[in-house]
Amino acid sequence: MTGPETGSTIATPASGTTRPRVSRRILALVVLVVALSAVVRFVDLGRYPDTVFDEHYYAHDAAVILHGDLAGSAAEPWKPAALRSAAHPDLAKLAIAAGIAVFGDNAWGWRVPAALAGVGLIALVFPIARRLGLSDEWALAALVLAASDPMLMLESRLGVLDMFVALATAAVVYLALRYVQSGFRVGWLVACGAAVGAAVACKWSGVLAVPAALVVLVPPVVGHGRGRVRPLPVIGALVLAPLVVYVAASLPYFAAGHGPADWLRLQEHMASFGWGVQGDRSFASRPLTWPFDAYPIWYKWSIGPDGASGLLAIGNFLLWWAGIAAWSVLGLLAILRRDWRLGMAPALVAALYLPWLLTTRQTYIYYMVPAIPFLAIVVATGLARLVDDPWAPAPGAVVGAVDLGAGEHRSRRLAAWAFCLASVIVGALYVPFVIGFPVPFDYYSFLTPFTTWK
């Protein structure tokens, strides 16, 4: 099915066979945006040769895993004594270990895997946006918005876990959409389940990929899949596949001589840590403040003869603030109209963000990372509705006494893309604080107008 005016397809089983090809022009622009995103993620990746922020834990632990030094102590035989943190599963640390194996135990070695994951995440935004119903143009807008986010840029340049969780979560959503739009072919669902396992095996917060998958899977299955979806394959795909991937991530742990009882005790330790984690509260912030970009984190900051320099984990405030409005309006419209197609993108953001409001543990703004690509898709959806919404009157129709002619349509389109360009400019302005380039102090002051940003 193809929506009028946008040329978009909606998330139904039949849509997988009617999806139009991407034009060469749009495809070239997609490749360009992804390529520029890769440049930002890889340029001068070793500028800070020592560990930055939580790299202190994960780069060290990845090297420990690589060398197989996972024996426990006499007091805690289940807990690898050489690790600095046994708070998270091993899959993301295994990815970092792979980078160390290829490039050495240095800044490039422990950061290249995250940079690759960041590029992969950006590359998934366009196909996910199309499968969520956006036309090629507005899927490109979503890609541009996601690529302009400084937090996604910075987290892709550090050997930490969150970018791997975000990539696996995006893969879950993409594969769930493929399952629904292929006519419920179980192979896509098995792959989706494996991606769920990967998300959780990177970090337990990856479990939020489960409600994200359900947002995609449940409405089409209930509405179109009755009698076509067999329970046993579904259970196997969504239970067995994630479990296999999760346990497989612990193979180095088992290879070091630990048994199932040790492994279960380690999972218990992770759970207790996850529920009650405490740390440096100067970095912490409440989840309610995250979408407002209220408390970004300086991972590094210094001032010297060349000016101010540092690494700032901050979202693109234009994208995030517009995201609050778009998420609220589109979500409310979807509820009032009972339109699951319109509500799917806002629901994905809700699934990845709202559960954090229920936690009492110490939290940080970079936990928003998995939700940012979907926030970009929500904003792009809002822009599409303002310009050529398939549910609104077509250009040229009369609404009250206002004629929405071709000129008005063109003006709205230009305004929407002006917003996207402004977001790109904002993202570009923060690139020095993504890479660590020194800038004049006045430049730093201009980009940190609020006290909590300094």
NUPA-893511 format. One record per residue (C-alpha): x, y, z. Coordinates in steps of 0.001 Angstrom, whole numbers, plus 500000, padded with zeros to 6 digits. Example, Ala and Ser with C-alpha at 12.3 -4.5 7.8 and 13.67 -1.06 7.14 Angstrom:
2
512300495500507800/513670498940507140/
END
This chain:
454
500000500000500000/501296503432499122/500254506611500885/499152509496498641/501462512463498142/504417510934500007/504821507755497984/505459505976501284/504582502464502223/502932501491505450/503893498658507720/501636495850506536/502607492398505305/501674493287501740/503841496381501644/507034494373501361/506094493479497775/505011496952496624/507815499122497951/509162501450495239/512866501579494536/514939504441495899/515819506970493209/519484507257492289/519581510872493450/518230510042496903/520479506983497142/523514509112496283/522569511582499031/522106508737501515/525566507392500676/527017510901501024/525477511446504470/526656508047505713/530146508688504298/530382512097506000/529194510479509228/531992507939508901/534537510745508432/533376512437511644/533616509156513522/537082508144512319/539008511392511853/541718511826514494/540219508966516513/543381508707518586/543514512383519572/543144511338523211/545655508484523534/544579507587527067/541215506191528090/538299508621528233/535462508336530773/534186504725530997/536829503504528565/538791503104531791/536668500011532436/535792498640529030/539069499007527147/540879497315530025/538290494563530338/538284493941526587/542043493358526728/541559491022529690/538973488996527745/541225488943524697/544027487402526749/541685484936528470/542512486196531949/539076485487533400/539924483367536440/538153484204539672/539643484961543068/539590482663546085/536925484810547744/534778485185544597/535583482319542243/532669483241539950/533935486792539331/536941487344537013/539467489018539273/541289490924536527/538190492795535334/537603496356536469/533863495952536013/531746492813535912/528558494850535724/527641494093532110/527596491108529740/530489490618527364/529313491043523764/530205494736523383/533483494132525207/534188491291522785/533684493751519919/536167496127521535/538538493185522049/538343492481518321/539484496024517641/542394495589520028/543329492322518322/543483494075514936/544861497521515789/546585496917519112/545845497901522702/545656501612521968/543097504327521331/542400503213517767/542123499597518828/539457500118521445/537542502840519526/537324501527515953/534580498955516746/532343501637518274/532989503909515274/531944501096512929/528844500495515057/528033504204514872/528286504217511087/526090501106510960/523494502790513147/523345505856510909/523099503628507817/520019501899509292/518053505113509818/517015505554506181/515681502008505591/513923501986508967/512286505340508245/511063504096504840/509626500944506379/507884503054509013/506013504784506192/508107507808505218/508758508629501590/512326508659500305/512583512420500811/511485512379504425/513427509220505216/516450511171503959/515451514007506291/515394511545509205/518866510361508217/520181513933508038/518718514744511459/520182511629513076/523567512253511453/523609515786512884/523375514669516510/526618515333518447/525876512708521075/525646509959518471/528899511253516976/530761511289520285/529514507964521619/530663506425518315/534193507677518990/534651506044522396/535269502463523420/532124502236525544/529028500052525341/526098502271524450/526663502534520703/526626498748520391/523322498652522293/521908501321519969/523003499457516839/521510496171518048/518269497938519030/517953499550515608/518592496146514029/515779494680516151/513323497256514819/514495496867511227/514254493067511324/510849493197513007/509637495432510178/511082493037507627/509226490162509301/505898491991509222/506325493303505690/507514489976504245/504243488254505059/505472486910508426/508430484896507164/509862483309510277/513491483754509222/513227487494509755/511739486896513196/514602484567514155/517057487270513096/515065489807515119/515269487564518179/519006487151517708/519350490957517577/517375491199520836/519855488797522395/522730490906521066/521260494095522533/520912492533525991/524321490817525711/525927494228525172/524276495814528203/521205494894530202/519515498166529242/519289496557525793/516226494739527122/514280497836526037/514635496430522534/511919493955523559/509088496519523920/510431498237520790/510057494972518880/506548494471520265/505549497943519054/506300496766515521/505110493168515784/501882493182517778/499526495462515759/500189493820512358/500102490316513808/496791491017515533/495336492812512516/496707490795509600/498425487702510885/495642485732512497/495960482173511305/499278482935509584/501556483172512634/502346479846514280/503012480017518043/505945477592518288/508186479311515704/507400482658517314/508320481379520772/511503479849519429/512461483028517598/511762485405520474/512917483220523370/515416480641522152/517290482838519655/517942485668522160/519006483162524818/521447481426522468/523078484729521506/523215485922525117/524848482732526384/527195482573523384/528586485968524390/529850484271527578/531887481592525782/535235483149526837/533982483055530428/533156479356530164/536430478686528350/538265480056531391/536875477174533467/533691478649534911/530571476517535047/526836477242534886/526619477945538634/529352480579538378/527624482094535364/524294482355537178/526014483981540158/527593486485537777/524155487303536320/522869487893539841/525745490309540443/524905492190537233/521270492466538282/522073493831541739/524493496348540246/522029497427537585/519267498148540049/521404500014542574/524315501550540676/525845504643542243/528782506740541152/529953510287540568/526725512263540871/528262515267539115/527613513374535859/524180512016536774/520811513382535687/517194512345536014/515564510773532965/512838513432532947/515488516026532027/517109514107529149/514877515174526210/515432518804527218/519216518366526885/519476519867530351/522522518060531730/525108517140529102/528387515607530293/531909516858529700/534019513712529356/537082515919528880/537639519647529244/540717521825529367/541850525321528517/545308526171527262/547249528449524915/545268527147521910/541905527760523577/539276525509525151/538990521867524162/537086518845525333/534528516139524635/530899516993525316/528101514406525344/525238516660524287/522289516156521995/521428518393519067/519090520736520914/517103521607517768/516420517937517114/515687517059520730/513451520051521468/511563519604518210/511360515921519081/509471516695522283/506834518603520314/506618516115517441/506457513121519786/503691514718521872/501556515878518933/501922512775516772/501454510469519740/498278512262520781/496917512261517223/497642508555516898/495751507831520105/492792510017519206/492563508546515701/493481505023516808/496022504970514011/498857502557514800/500710503516511619/500976507124512716/501775506111516296/504486503570515579/507472505947515483/506376507851518637/505718504499520329/509266503350519533/510676506449521222/508355505832524171/509459502191524449/513133503165524542/512782506172526836/509745506042529143/510827502941531138/513769504977532446/511286507219534276/510422504259536509/513960503608537689/515412504828540982/519025504029540084/521571506661539106/521184507542535442/522956509552532733/521872511443529635/523783509171527261/521280506413528053/519154508244525451/521471507060522650/519299504129521406/516257506428521182/517909509247519187/517558507698515694/513859507140516322/513498510673517662/514903511846514304/512326509698512505/509533511199514629/510656514728513761/510914513827510073/507398512375510278/506185515646511763/507845517604508958/506273515309506362/502835515854507858/503324519611507788/504323519522504128/502565516680502325/500798514566504904/498911511650503343/496166511987505975/495744515750505479/494148517534502518/496321517395499417/498054520534498117/495480522684496357/492604521620498613/490598524232500507/490577524122504304/488126526705505558/488982529855503663/492660528997503178/493806527664499793/496741525310500264/498093525820496750/501345524759495176/503095527899496448/502095527174500032/503207523572499645/506583524696498285/507012527174501141/506305524518503735/508733522141502094/511476524775502055/510786525601505697/511028521922506649/514360521512504895/515547524812506397/514965523227509793/517000520195508728/519792522489507510/519716524405510794/520065521092512652/523061520218510486/524648523588511294/524087523065515022/525624519599514808/528594520946512846/529176523693515418/529603521048518132/532008518884516096/535068520448517815/533651519088521090/533105515704519448/536686515352518213/538495517510520773/539688520340518532/540689523459520503/538488526515519936/538554530100521211/537042530504524646/534333532776523220/533317529933520896/532978527637523907/530929530262525756/528654530769522738/527857527046522505/527293526618526245/524803529395527086/523260527517530033/524960526940533365/524369523190533252/526084523013529844/529391524432531089/
END
